[in-house]
Amino acid sequence: MEVKDTLSSAMKTVETREGKRMNMFVCGPTVQDKPHMGHARTYVFYDVLARYLRYKGIRLFYLMNITDIEDHIITKMQETGRSWEDITTSYSSEFFEIMRRLKNSSVNYYAFATDYIKEIIEQISKLIEKGYAYKISDGIYFRVRKFKDYGNLSKQNLDELRAGARVEVKEEKEDPLDFALWKMKKEGEPSWPSPWGDGRPGWHIEDTAITESIFGPQYDIHGGAKDLIFPHHESEIAQMEAVSGKKPIVRYWIHTGHLNVDDIKMSKSLKNFVTVEDALRSYWPEAIRIMMLSMKYSAAVNFEEKAALDAQGNAERISILYHRVSGVPEVKSDWALEMTGKIFAPLENDMNTPEVVREIISFVKDSLARNKLSEQEKGEILYVLSQIEAVIGIVHTVPLPDKSMDIILKMRNESRKKGDYGSADMIRDTLKSLGIHIEDTSEGSYLWW
């Protein structure tokens, strides 16, 4: 399996450590607003990456941070009058619920930044001892120019970097590019005690303190959206490699492209975002996953309603097939194994999920076109669908709530046999209004939703 590594700009073969182990860290949300579809795109991709690595037998530990103290949260406090605990508790709970509904089930551990204040202080202290950090009146800052590799990830020259790109410009700083590791307490802001005075951590140091605490100074995969490359991920490299003296902090840097609205990045600050909650009112979770996975993960693409509607149609076809063949034992035949291998093969080439989606839709359409299926054939198809669900998570398998649906379906079939199509259509339309659909085939009628 090969992936495109951001640091080297080259395709690199994914290699495990001893015992087929790998560690992956993905930057999680700053919990100060509702999750939007840009978040969905990023986290659905890494969910599938984690699922596939485990499918290949790799013992992956997937870590995600939760930024629960940061400038945007302070701004939210000032705008709403709410405490930072209230803001972060409510929005983190909402984030976890959205992850659950989107079937993003692969994260092993969510690490809240404020649970690692001790480790953050220890890391800053080491940076000061090694001459990589210094104190001024409002906090502790990292000496960017002392770290010679700063700019390598973003392919930027230090002299060309623009001060102020999420880096505060202050006259006391030795260099405009130096960024905050610790911010001294201001009136009304949450704070923690430190050797330099009460305050709170800077944004970048939170992640390296978390990853060093859990993984050590080096690990395998770091993910996040492309807008985090500079200065966030660039600064993570500088901090961790300066503290440990070991390179590289990460073996594979994998970044997702932006989800845009009218060619402008979807973001909270621009207030041009579609929340996942709103999208889930119109589309199945599986449809949202299909839509996101139909895009090359590293490309910038626009959010379009037509793409969402197409994805919903494909999710419904997959569900129709599942309900048509369910109820029999799975059959792991040579044909089923070959078909599964064919579907997942594109993932070996830089996680080519758009091609995987095309393979799945082709398999579903071909299977639906087969008029008569033996129990053996149904079992084979069911096995393939179970593997698709395990890795891609796009099979809508929700069971019917109770036997009453079977009774209603039987009533409709009796009405059709008697020629009472008015009653049959009324039952169909009533169920459709409830999100339950009837599919009439040569083999009988099926319910799906």
N, C-alpha and C positions, 0 to 999 in steps of 0.2 A: 504494500500500500504506500502511495506517495501523496504528500501534501505540499502546497505552496507555502514556503516559509517567508514571512515578511522581512525578517532581518537580512537574509542572504539573497532574497528575490529569486530563489531557485526552488525547483522541485526536490524534496528530500524524502528518502525512504524512512518510514516510521519504524523505529526499532525499539523494542522493549528492553527493560532492565532485567536483572536476574529474577527468575520466577514469573516471567511474563507480566511484570508489574509496570504500571504507568501512573503518574499523577498529573491531573489537569486542573488548572485554575482558570475560572472565567469571571471577569468583572461583573458583579451584580449591580442592582439599581441603587440610586440614591432615593430613599423612600420619603419623598415629599410631594408626590402626586400619583395619580392613577397610572397603571401600566398602559402604554400605547402599543400600536401595531409594529412600530419600529423595534420595541423590546421583544415582541412576539417573534419577529423575524430572527433576531439574534439568538434567543434562547431556544427556539425550536431547532435551529441548526445544530447548536452544541448538544442538545438532547439526542439528536439522531447520531451525531459523531460518537457520543459516549455509548449509546446503545450498540452501534456497529462495532466499536472496539471490543466491547464485552462479547458480542456475538462471535467475534473472531477468537475468543478465548483469552483475551487480555484482561488482567486483573486491574481494572482502572478505579482510582479514587478520584471522584469529581467534587471539587471544592468551589463554592461560590461565596463571595463576600456580600454583606449588606451594609451599605454606607448609611449609617444612622447618625452621623454628625458631619456636617459640611456646610459651606457657605450658603448653598441653596436652601438648606433646612433652616438656617438662621433667618434668611429672608422670609421664608414661609411663616416663621414665628412672628416676625414683625408685621406681616400682612394680615395675619388672622388672629393674633393674640393668644394662640394656643401654645402649650408647652412643647418642647422638642420631644419629650417622651410620648405625649398624646399623638403628635404628628407621625412619628416614626412607628409607633405601635400599630396605629390604624392602617397606615399605608403598607407596612410590611405584611400585615395579615392579609390585606387585599392582594398583594403581590403573590403570596403563597397560594391563595385560592385561585388566582388566575393561572398560575403554573399548573395547579392540579387539574383545572378544567381544560387546559390546553394539552394535557397528558404529558407534560414535561416532568417525568418521574425519575430521571437518572442522577440527580444531584445527591451526593452522599451526605454533605454537611454544608449548612449555611452559617457563615461566621459573621457575627455583628461586630463592627469596628470598635464600639465602646466596650466590648468584652475583652479587648486586647490593649487597653491603655498601658498596662505594665510593660508589655512587650514593645510597644511603641516608644515609650520612654527609654527603655534599655537600648533600642536600636539607635535612637537619636544620640544617646550618651556615647556610644561607640563611634558614631560619625564625628562627634566633637573631638574625642580623644585622637582620632586619626587625622584631624585637620580638615575634614570635609564639611564641617558645619561651624557656624559662628552665631553669636548672640548680638542682637540689637534691641532697641527699646521695646519693640512690639512682638518679638519672637525669636525663634531659632531658624536660620536659613542654611540651605545647602549651597556649597561653592561649586557651581556648575562647571566652570572652566578648569577646575582641578581634576575633574573626571574626563579624561582625554577622549573617551568613546562617545560622549554625549552628542546626539544627533545622528548616530549610525542607523538606528531603527527607522527614523523618519526621513533619512537621506538628506539631512540638512546640515549646512555649515554653521558653526556657532556664530560667526560674524554676520550671517545672513538671517539668523533667527529674529523674529519680531518680539520684542519685549511686550508683555501685556497679554499674550495669548494664554489666558487663565493663569498668568503669573503677575502678582501684584507689583507695580512699579513704586518704589519708595526710595527717597534720597539717601537714607542711611545704608542701604544695601551696597555691598562691594561691587556688585554687577547687576544690571537690570534683569538678567536672566535667572538669578538665584531665586529659588522658590522656598516657600515656608514649610518647615518640618513641625513647628510648634507655634501656635498663635496665643499671645498673652490675652488674658481675660478682659472682656469689655462688658460694660454695664448691661445686664439683662441677658447675657449669653451663658449657656451651660459651660462649666469648667471642671477641671480635675487638677489635683495638686501635682507639681513636678519639681525637680531640683532648680528650675529656672523661674518658678512662679506659677500660680494657677493659670490654666489655659486649656486649650484643646488642640488635638492633632491637626496637621495639614492633611490634605486629601491623599497625596501620593504615599506617604509613610504608612498609612493604614493598611494598604494591601501587602506591602513587603513584610510588615510585622506579622500579619496573619499567615502568609505563606511560609515564612521562616519558622514560625512556631509549629506549623503542622507538617510541612514538607522538608524543612531544612533549607539551606542556602541555594539549592539547585533542584529543579524539577523538569518535567517533560514538556507539557503543553500549556501555553498561556493563550487565552482567547478573549475576545471583546470586539466591539464595533470599531471601525476604522478611525472614527473621530477621537479615539482614546490613544492612538499611536503617539501623538504629540499634544501636550507634554506628559501625559499621564504614564504611559508605558515606558517612554524614554526615561522618565525620572525613576520609575521602579528599577530599571536596569542599573542606573547610576547608584542609587541607594544601596541595593543589595550587593552588588559587586564591590562597591567601596567598603562596605561593612565586612564582607566575608573574604575578600581577596580572591574569590573563585569565579571563573568564567566558563561557560555562560550561565546566567541565572536560569535560562530556559533553552531547551533544545529546539522547540518548534513554536513559532509565533504564527497564529492563525487569526485573521481578522475578517469580520463580516462587513459587507457594504451597507450603505444607508438605504433606508426606505423613505422615498421622497413623496411629497405632495406638490404637484406642478413643478417638478424638478428642483424643489427646495427640500432639504433634509427635514423629516418629521422630527420635531423636538418639543419638549415642554416649554423651553424658553421662548420659542416662536409662537407657541399656542396654535400650531397648525396640525395637531395630531388627532388621530382617531383612536379612542380607547379600545382596548381589547374587550372590555365589558360591553360596549356598544356593538362591536362586531359580532360578539357571541349571541346577541339578540336576533341577528339575521342569518348567521351561518353556523354550521356545526363546527366543533373544535377540529374535527378531521378535515373539514374544508379549509380552515385557516392554515392548518399544517400543509395540506396539499399546495395551496397558493404560495406559501413561503418557500416550500421545497422545489417548486417549479422554477424558481429563480436561482441563477448561479450565486452561491453564497457570498462571493466577494464583489459582486457587481452592485452598482447603485441603480435602483429601479423605482418606478413610480407605483404608488398604491392606486389601483384602478378597480372600480366596481365590477367591470366585465370579467376581470381575472378572478375575482371572488365568486361571481356567479358560475363561471366555468368550473372552478374548484368544487363548489357545492354540488354541481351536477355529477362530477366524477366521484365525489364522496358517496352520493346516493347510489350510483351504479355499483360501487364496491359493496355497499351495504345490501343491495338487492341480491348480489351474488352470494354474500355470506349467508343471508337468511334462506337462500334457496338450497344451499348445501349443508347447513348446520343440522345437527341431530344425528350425524353418523360419526364413527370413530375416524380420527385423522389417519391417513395412509402415507407413510414416509417411503414412497417408492422411488425407483431410479428416475422416473419422469418428474416427480415432485422435487427431488433434489436438484435435478438439472435445471428445472424452471426457476427454482429459488436462486441458484447460482447465477443464472442469466440475469435475473432482475437486480441482484445486488452487485454484479461485476463493476458497474460504473463507479461505485463508491471507492474502488481501489485507485481511481484516477482523480485525486484531489476532490474527493467527496462530490462527485458529479450527480447531485440529487435531481436536476431536471431530467436527465436521461433515465434515472431510476423511475421517476414518476411516469414517463412515457412508456417504459417497459411494463409497469403495473397496469396502466390503463389499457394497453394492448392485450395483456393477459386477461383482464376482466372482460373486455368486449368479446374476445374470442370464446371465453368460457360461457358467457351469457348467450352467445349465438348457438351453442350446442343444445338441440331440442331435448334429447333424452340422455340422462346421465345415470349410469349405474352407481350402486353404492360405493364401489371401488373408486370410480372417477370423482364422485362427490368427496370422498375421503382425501383423495390426492389434492383436489382444489382447496379443501379446508386446511390441509397441512400448509400449502403455500400461503394462504391468507393468514394463518397463525404466525408464520415467519415474518410476513410483511408487517403485521401488527407489532410484533416483538421489536423490530428494528426501526420501522418508519412511523408506526403509531397512527395509521389512517383508516383502520377498519372499524366502522360503527357497529358494535356488537351488542348494544344495549338490549336485554331481553324484554319481551312483552311483560307488562306489569302483572297481569293475572289471566286466568282462563276466560274472563269476560270478553276479551278481544276475540278469542276463538269462537265464542258463541255468536258475537256480532258478525264475524266473517261468515259463519254458517247461515245466519239469517239472510245475509246479502246473497249468498249463493242460491238459497231456496227461492228468493225473490226473482233472481235471474232465470232460474229453471221454469218458473211459472209465467215468465214473460212480463213480470211487474218491474220494468226497468226504472220506473219513476222512484220506487222505494229503494231499489238497489243503488241508484245514483245519489239519493238523499243520504244513505248510509256512507257511501264513498266520500261525498262532499263534507259531511259532518266530521268524519275522521280526519280528512285533510285539514280542516280548520283547526284541529287539535295537534297538527304536525304528524299525524299517522297516515301513511300512504298505502294504497292497495295496488299491487302489481299483478295483473292478470296474464297468465302464460298458458301454454298448451298443457303444462303439467298441473295446473291449478292456480289458485290465487294466494299471494303472499303479502304479509304485512311488513312494513319497514318504516322507520322514522329517524 
